[in-house]
Amino acid sequence: MKDRQKIYDEEYDIYPAEYPKGCIWGYLVKRNDEKKTIVGWKIISGEEYCKQQQGYILSF
């Protein structure tokens, strides 16, 4: 997972992923946290598509 690590801002790093295809999002972790505990997530691109897919998946 280290190879996917990107700088998000001064305080956080982000680990981007694409799932489902077309929905790019990432986990946020504090930069100074040695354990790399996930503190949140952020949609990077495809926000409307991601919301539609989430609604579709949760409806089952």
Phi, psi and omega in degrees: 000336181303327181292342179266354184295131177228157176278126179267309174202193183297333186257335188234151166253158179230143178246095185288152177212159176233104177199126353290172183306129181099352179245103182257124182217175180203153174278138176260135175225148177292138184296327184266009180272112181294328181282345182057051178287131180289128181247357179169185177214160186217135173282126182269314177208158182079034188304311180297317179298317180298317180295320178297316180294319179297316178298320179294316181293319182286344181284347180273000000 
